[in-house]
Amino acid sequence: FPVTITAEGWEFDGYTLTLAPPTAPITEEELLQLEREQMSCSRLQARTALRRMGLFSEVDRFVRNSGNMELIDAWEHASEFLRLSSTIKTLGIAFGLTETQLDDLFRLAVTIKF
């Protein structure tokens, strides 16, 4: 069966080398989704960013009083937080944070170096 290989604007189907068709430009929404898929920060970065935003105490209290052992374990032991994880979604909803505010929290967190 023929396999098409595409590289640097060219396609090769095993027999013929042709110019690949142009691809549609990526939209801002798609670009933002790609960024979110790659957003991650360490537990220490997340906690420090929350402190800087004045949210740490409230989030800490909420998690500890939630009774949700998976959430508590993640909060206390996760080495990394992913922007699109269910944990972050849960916390965002609980605190009324918008998607943009969550993005900004991660953008701040990754700038924190120790």
C-alpha positions, -999 to +999 in steps of 0.1 A: +000+000+000+014+034-008+024+057+021+026+094+016+055+111+033+054+149+038+085+169+045+093+206+042+064+214+018+069+183-003+049+150-006+063+117-018+038+088-023+064+062-032+063+071-069+059+109-073+074+139-055+050+168-055+046+201-038+024+197-007-009+216-006-008+247+016-022+242+051-046+266+067-031+291+092-036+281+128-063+302+146-057+320+178-081+296+195-061+266+183-028+283+193-042+289+228-053+252+231-018+241+221-003+263+247-027+250+274-018+214+265+018+222+272+013+242+304+027+226+335+044+238+366+059+222+397+040+220+430+063+246+445+058+270+415+020+266+417+019+272+455+042+303+452+021+317+423-011+312+444+006+331+473+016+359+450-020+362+437-034+361+473-052+328+468-030+303+486-048+303+520-082+299+505-072+272+481-053+253+508-083+255+532-107+244+504-086+214+494-080+203+530-118+206+539-130+190+506-130+154+518-118+145+483-087+123+490-075+124+454-076+162+454-059+163+488-032+139+477-026+159+445-024+191+464+000+176+490+021+153+468+019+160+431+053+169+416+037+186+386+003+203+379-010+202+343-032+231+331-058+209+316-060+184+345-092+177+363-076+189+395-070+223+381-105+224+365-120+216+399-101+243+417-108+268+389-146+262+391-145+262+430-129+297+430-147+311+400-116+316+380-119+321+343-099+301+317-078+332+312-071+336+349-060+300+351-038+305+320-023+336+337-017+316+369+003+290+350+022+317+330+032+333+363+041+300+379+066+290+352+085+322+357+092+314+393+127+300+397+144+289+429 
